Amino acid sequence: MTTRRHLLQSTSTGFGWLAFNALNQQWAGAAAPLKTINPLAPKEPHFAARAKRVIFMFMQGGPSHLDTFDYKPELAKAEANKVQKYMGSVFEFKPRGKSGIMISEAFPELAKHADELCLLNGMQTRTNAHQMATVALHIGSETFVRPSMGAWIVYGLGTEAEDLPGFVTINPAADNGGAMNYGSAFLPATFQGTRLSTGGGGVPDLSNGRLSDAQQRKQIEFIQKANRKLLSGDPGNPEIEGIIQSYELAYKMQTSVPEVLDLNKEPQHIRELYGLDDGATERFGTQCLMARRMAEKGVRFIQLTSPGWDHHNGLRDNLARQCTSIDKPIAGLIADLKQRDMLKDTLILWGGEFGRGSGYDNEPYNGRGHNGGGYTMWMAGGGVKGGFTYGSTNEMGDKAETGIIGTHDLHATVLHLLGMNHERLTYRYAGRNFRLTDVSGEVAKAILA
């Protein structure tokens, strides 16, 4: 038989159980205290943290590092000399900021914040297949269902958001792993990501779609009437009382989310900063501004997704379009976080499941194929060195040679910046202790500020 407790734990991403346990915190020390605790209550890290929260920007499809952040002049020479089918960068690179790190002309706005970026040019993954590489980046395994990075982080640290989820994913991809990429697997459902969608024009869809506020209130009252009747047969039962109150708190969450995501409250200069009034940047700009508002409210892990980076042909035009769509929004987010004194403890992580190859793909269409052997991701804020390039690929950009960061190394480093030892963040399941980094992973200490 399904109990109310099981129903609260297993439905609606566990919001009911979240609310039920949150109320228990308020009743600590009462005559008949509940024996449960709020699983999302903030927890102390293993050691002093450099970052409090993560904003992960996932570029679905695999952006070309060779045309954005990994300058390879030898590649252009090889193309000019018609060596094999090499393809030089379709964009010009220049040294940026006081640090002089190399960024291509594809990101003119982001380049203005070069001294905040930590380029990871030695990234490496074990597969060139979209689904396997995407799943590995998100959950640490190409082959098994495991909790996602965001779920592990909220499990380890809880959240500072009182009436919002600890882990939110905006416009996640429906394919290449789908919900697995933000799921909790064997961790309690409370820790999984809450999916949030924006409209085609970038405007958040905040409507219920089925019930009005009055109808929802009526529904809650019907449920509460049944709960109160149950309580009358067992007066003073703290668990039943908690269930009654939990529905009220869960109902309040439905109003707190639209309030946080009401971007119309932002002044015009902020809308312009994120590119909300430009069709080319509105969609991702909306995600970035939503991320900033949720970060302010204490949401621990926020993921944004930009699809369309799988450029097997028409590289110059297609990549230019993709970069334009995110360039101003990301630059706006960095500037906004910095002026609010939040960048220092907000870790921004940018990248795709892999990079692109050094040669022509689908000639003569000027595209690049998949390449997991060496590519670029970058971080900013949250305790990493700004204006810093770590790691490198070979002359042709095919393979990481120095400062190699594999998937488990990346996860170990993110957890370290949040004050967690990746070897100690474990969960016992099926007779063994599991962790995000499986049985490996090294922290990239050279990038720590």
C-alpha positions, 0 to 999 in steps of 0.5 A: 500500500502506498502511504502518504509519506511514500507519496511525498517522497516519490512524486513532484521531485520530492517537493512535498517531502522537502516541505514536510522536513523543512517544517520539522526544523521549525519544530525542533525542541517542541514537546513532540518533535519529529524524528526526521530532518530536512535533507536540503538544509545547508550542510558544512563542507569538508573544508573551507569552500571557495565557491557557494554555488555553481552555474553550469553552462552546457553547450550541447553538441560539442563546440569547436575549441579550435575556433574559440579558445585554443589558438593553433597557428600551426593548423592554419599553416598545415591547411595552407600547405595542403597537409592532409585535410587540416582546417585552420580556424575560421576566426582570428585569435587575439590576446585579450585583457591584461593577461593576454589569453587567446580568445577568438573574435567569435566572442567579442563581449566575453573577451572583455572579461578575459581576466576572469576566465580560466581556460582549461585547454587540456580537457579530455573524454573517453568517447566521441559519441554524443550520448555517452560523452554527454552522460559522462560529463553530467553523471561521471559514467558513460554506461551506468545510471548514476546521480548527476553532478548537481544531485551530488552537490546538493546531497553534499551541501544542501541548499540555502534556498528556503522555498526553491529547489536546490538544483534547477536545470533550465531547458535541458536536452531531451535526448542524449541521456535526457532526464538521466543528466539531471536525475538523482538515480539511487540518491533520494529524489529530493536531490534531483534537478527540477526542470524549468522551461522557457518559451520559444522567444525566451520568456519563462512559461510560468503558467500552470497550464491546467489549474488556476490559483483558485482551483489549486487552492480548492484542491489543496483544501480537499486534501487537507480536509482528508488529512485533518479527518485522519488527524482527528482519529490520532490527535497530536500525531506529529507526522500527520500534522507535518503532512498537513503543513507540508502541503501548505509550504509546497503550495507556497513554492508554486508562488515563489518560483514565478516571483523569482523568475518574473524578469519584468521586475528587472530594470531596462539597463539589466535587460540590455546587459543580458540582451533580452531585447534582441532576438539573437540573444533573448533565449540564452539571455533569459536563462542567464538572468534567471540563473542570477536571480536564483543564485541570489536566492540561494539555489546551489546548482543551476544548469543552463543549456544551449543546443546546436553546437554539432557543426559538421558543416557550414562551420563559420556561419553556424558557429558565428550564430551560436557564439553570438547567441550566448556571447552577450548574455554570458558577458552580462552575467559575469558583469552582473555577478561581479558588481553584486560581489557574487562572482567571487563565490559563484563558480561558472563552468562552461563547455560541451561534451567534447570538442571538434577535430582538426580536419575537414568533415563533410568536405566541401562544407567546412565542418569539423567532426567530433573530438574527445581527445583534447578540447576546451572548457572554462571556469570563472569566479568561485576560487579559480585563477582568472586570466589563466590558461591551463593545459594544452593540446598538440600543435594540431589541437587533436589531443591533450598533452599537458594539464590533462583534465578527464571527466573525473578530474573535472568533477573532483575539482568542482567539488573541491572548489565547493569545499568537498573532498570527492573521496569522502562524498559517498552514498552507500547503495547495493552494498558499496559506497558510491561517489561522483568520481567513481574510483579516480579523479585528481583536483587540478590544484594549479587552477586554484586562486 
